[in-house]
Amino acid sequence: MTSAPQLPPYLLYLHGFRSSPKSMKARVVQAALEERGLLDRLICPQLPASPKAAFALALDLAAQHAPGNLAIVGSSLGGFYACALAERLGVPAVVINPSVDPTRNLEHHVGVTTNWHSDEPFEFRPEYIDELKALRVAAITQPERYFLLAATGDEVLDYRDMVAHYAGARQHVIYGSDHAVSEFPMYVDEVLAFCGMDAVGDGTR
């Protein structure tokens, strides 16, 4: 008796600070999965400003859609959340220019501003700093579960912190580039391969 083929995992994409599912990298991932016939495996929520609420939403979506069959991609602050989720759920994660300790610089962003991709107000409250502290992973376990994509030209975060935090993990250090990884279309295949998204789907769940 032939066993049923293993379905590719669901992919949970977590955007960065003040960003959205409309970000460049999210759209590149979406297009690449669509090309593979795997768009139905993508979970790409709009994250709330509260870190506690964002983490709770991600956990809930993982429980609803992908218990035991999930990979995570997170960028910047989304990479911070991805690390916390991977440690909680024991799943693989790709972190792209991830924030290792966002309390270092996000305290300067307390207040009301707007989202990058809309005119919607974005309020980052003082109590969110403590919420970030509660989610911080001091040291990763099972480094083989992680793939770090880090750019030396990141103008927001220091790539050396990322390399140190993800010691022992698979790492691709891009010399130059920027925080957004503007050349991300060059790397999306490598990211999706790590997540087990090589197979072409049939458009069904």
HELIX and SHEET records of a PDB file:
HELIX    1   1 MET A   24  GLU A   35  1                                  12    
HELIX    2   2 LEU A   39  ARG A   41  5                                   3    
HELIX    3   3 PRO A   51  HIS A   65  1                                  15    
HELIX    4   4 LEU A   77  LEU A   89  1                                  13    
HELIX    5   5 PRO A  102  ARG A  104  5                                   3    
HELIX    6   6 LEU A  106  HIS A  109  5                                   4    
HELIX    7   7 TYR A  128  LEU A  135  1                                   8    
HELIX    8   8 PRO A  143  ARG A  145  5                                   3    
HELIX    9   9 TYR A  159  HIS A  165  1                                   7    
HELIX   10  10 PHE A  184  MET A  186  5                                   3    
HELIX   11  11 VAL A  188  PHE A  194  1                                   7    
SHEET    1   A 6 LEU A  42  ILE A  43  0                                        
SHEET    2   A 6 TYR A  10  LEU A  14  1                                        
SHEET    3   A 6 LEU A  70  SER A  75  1                                        
SHEET    4   A 6 ALA A  93  ILE A  96  1                                        
SHEET    5   A 6 TYR A 146  ALA A 151  1                                        
SHEET    6   A 6 ARG A 170  ILE A 174  1                                        
SHEET    1   B 2 GLY A 111  THR A 114  0                                        
SHEET    2   B 2 PRO A 121  PHE A 124 -1                                        
END                                                                             
